[in-house]
């Protein structure tokens, strides 16, 4: 039974080149993939590349404190992440911190400013009917001509329903008693005095007033607020449309091609969560240019069909609906027919950027919670470069000290340890560069610290192996048997040590958030690579060099000198005396 075992051992010892060839092929393949992908350097985080870090705090509505829970926070993170990434800022990071905070890291670069604006726009998205509108701060009527709509307002057309069927669309009920209709009726009743008091503007009217005194009082209050609203004033604009419930009529501001417009809006008819998908499309079949297409959910299709059927029977501007995000009007398209097919198209004089921005808001605008911007920290690229430079210097110093230690205490064995460190560094660098575009990994300052700590972990594995070999030499064995006998014992120790390091890194990654996760991820990655390098490079290389005279004969500079190690006399096999035949005796 012993002979086959020795045969297998001899075979394994005689072919260490296979392991070296395997790790060499892996390095070449990964490096080739890195250059092929075009990402030859690791993606840097905010603290190294520069950028903006925003801290958002969840704020509960009165009586809705239980809404701040893990489910809603995770949903908000997902929506914010998709909203930012929809602008092409793929390096942005959105993650929770604690129970109420969300951290948004936006690297310095293209579209980062717009990404910050959209992330800060954290309220819910609603579709509200327009009751009255005028240019703020100037004379305008409540019934602007279609040509005055410009890029912020276009015409909504149903892609799923033929236009010839528009005449059969649903008409509004004459007995509608919703608060939105009550406000409209009150506005119609007082259209002359109130509209003229509002910078000479007039709200259009087509029906007789029929509302209760309380509704009239609410309408009068809303009209007074509308008359006093100046959307060119930043302070007034910040308050307009805020604090109103979805079921309330409200006032709001919107910007159309650089011109501020103010609105009276009815109760929300469609919620942002009813939009299943929206995207910017360049229409090549007509002269519409860039348009925004919307697909609604099942409930959203019915809601949108009902409200557009009602709006289509009205005159400008009451045939418009406003898309309201965070209390601000981002678009106010008009409707000419009921849109009941579950999809719609908003067309106008959109640029590509405007169409993509509106589609992004429609797709990702509805958050389950309201957030307040607690802090904004901006790191300049110069400061990030200084921190990166300092981290690289620290890493170089750490690596230099390890090399000096290896040269002083292990002498010739450093010929094995130093190339192993280089192989580990190459694998770490290449994998980090590939993980940037693959999973969004960003190298931040804590991650650099994790890589520096990994130098010690990797060197520790070599030291364990070398000391096991020295122990065998001290027992009187020659180098080649010493290497093979030391490896199983060293292997167990290395695996246990690396398992503990990896477990600590995994726990740290799971229970922490933010930049600390970068440290944990790098520590875990380098720990795994340490096992790969020791098994596929360090051990095979040691086996090959053990056959060389410099090491096999224990040169004083080899680090394996038997005299310097205090070795016992060489172990020799003793033969048992041959049994004596009793007959011969």
Secondary structure, 3 states (H helix, E strand, C coil): CHHHHHHHHHHHHHCCHHHHHHHHHHHHHHHHHHHHHCCCCCCECHHHHCEEEEEEEEECCCCCHHHCCHHHHHHHHHHHHHHHHCCCCCCCEEEEECCCEEEEEEECCCCHHHHHHHHHCCCCEEEEEEEEEEECCCCCCCCCCHHHCCCCCCEEECCCCCHHHHHHCCCCCCCCCCHHHHHHHHHHHCHHHHHHHCCCCCCCCCCCCCCCHHHHHHHHHHHHHHHHCCCCCHHHHHHCCCCCCCCCCEEEEEEECCEEEEEEEEEEEEEHHHEEEEEEEEECCCCCEEEEEEEECHHHHHHHHHHHHHHCCCCCCCCEEEEEECCEEEECCEECCCCCCCEEEEEEEECHHHHHHHHHHHHHCCCCCEEEEEEEEEECHHHHHHHHHHHHHHHHHHHHHHHHHHHHHHHHHHHHHHHHHHHHHHHHHHHHHHHHHHHCCCECHHHHHHHHHHHHHHHHHHHHHHHHHHHHHHCCCCHHHHHHHHHHHHHHHHHHHHHHHHHHHHHHHHHCCCCHHHHHHHHHHHHHHHHHHHHHHHHHHHHHHCCCHHHHCCCCCCCCCHHHHCCCCCCCCCCCCCCCCCCCC
